[in-house]
Amino acid sequence: MFSVLVQAKLLFTATFAYIVLRKKLKYVQVISLVLLTVGVMLCNMKFNAQGIQGDKDTFKGICATLGIAISSGFASVYTEKVIKASRATSPVSGAYSLAYTQVQLAVMSLVTIGIYAIIHDFRAIISYGLFHNFNLGAFLTVLNSAIGGLIVASVLKYADSILKGYATAVSVVMTGVLSMVLFGTELHTVYFMGIVNVVVAVLLYNGKNLDGLVC
């Protein structure tokens, strides 16, 4: 349930884009965002026989999940604002402004993760070293994350945070489809309903002269 509810970050992203960036959306684009959110929720639904543990835990989980959705939406929009503003204010000009901003974000991540590592894994780091068991697989994972971060930053700079949400939604769909093709994962009918919603949402968001068809 929580993996479904967290997809509300798409709607919060659009809301913060309107508040922070003054980005106006057409009626068709608003409908598209709702369809996209519903579609991704359907794709993330899991059907099993296990029930919900309890009302108290459920309420806490819902509050935490909504907090994640709100903070994710705000962080995405604010990052977009910072990256686009860096074109004029960054001391590094031209094509290097994006890399400069990414280095700033990476430094903050290193500080946060470094503190966490010291608190939880200090003895292991002293005993075995910082790069213990850091093999080729781990290196490729880090490299993939780094490339993904640059791509996301490029999307925020040259497009916007709402389109990043659409790209994320399409990636969710593609992950499920590839998992079915490569690993034989069985997908529920609801998943394919979600795919239809996502495809229609993408077409609506990028459609032209569709507002006149909205009542």
Residue pairs with C-beta under 8 A, 6 or more apart in sequence:
1 52
1 58
1 61
2 61
2 62
2 64
2 65
3 44
3 46
4 41
4 44
4 45
5 41
5 62
5 65
5 66
5 69
6 65
6 68
6 69
6 72
7 37
7 40
7 41
7 44
7 69
8 37
8 66
8 69
9 68
9 69
9 70
9 72
9 73
9 76
9 165
10 33
10 36
10 37
10 40
10 73
10 165
10 169
11 33
11 34
11 37
11 73
12 69
12 70
12 72
12 73
12 74
13 72
13 73
13 76
13 77
13 161
13 162
13 164
13 165
14 25
14 30
14 33
14 73
14 162
14 165
15 73
16 73
16 74
16 76
16 77
16 78
17 23
17 77
17 80
17 160
17 161
17 162
18 24
18 25
20 74
20 77
20 78
20 81
21 77
21 80
21 81
21 160
23 160
23 162
25 33
25 162
26 210
26 211
27 211
27 214
28 204
28 205
28 207
28 210
28 211
28 213
28 214
29 204
29 205
31 204
31 214
32 200
32 201
32 202
32 204
32 205
33 162
33 201
33 205
35 197
35 198
35 200
35 201
35 204
36 165
36 166
36 169
36 197
36 198
36 201
36 202
36 205
38 194
38 197
39 169
39 173
39 193
39 194
39 195
39 196
39 197
39 198
39 200
39 201
40 169
40 172
40 194
40 198
41 194
42 190
42 191
42 193
42 194
42 197
43 172
43 173
43 176
43 191
43 194
43 195
43 198
44 172
44 194
45 188
45 190
45 191
45 194
47 188
47 190
52 58
76 156
76 161
76 164
76 165
77 161
79 105
79 153
79 156
79 161
80 156
80 157
80 160
80 161
82 101
83 98
83 101
83 153
83 156
83 157
84 156
84 157
86 97
86 98
86 100
86 101
87 97
90 96
90 97
90 100
90 101
91 100
92 99
92 100
98 150
98 153
98 154
98 157
101 153
102 149
102 150
102 153
117 125
118 125
124 132
125 132
152 164
155 163
155 164
155 167
156 164
166 201
166 202
166 205
169 198
169 201
170 198
170 202
172 198
173 194
173 195
173 198
176 185
176 187
176 191
176 195
177 187
177 195
179 185
180 186
180 187
204 210
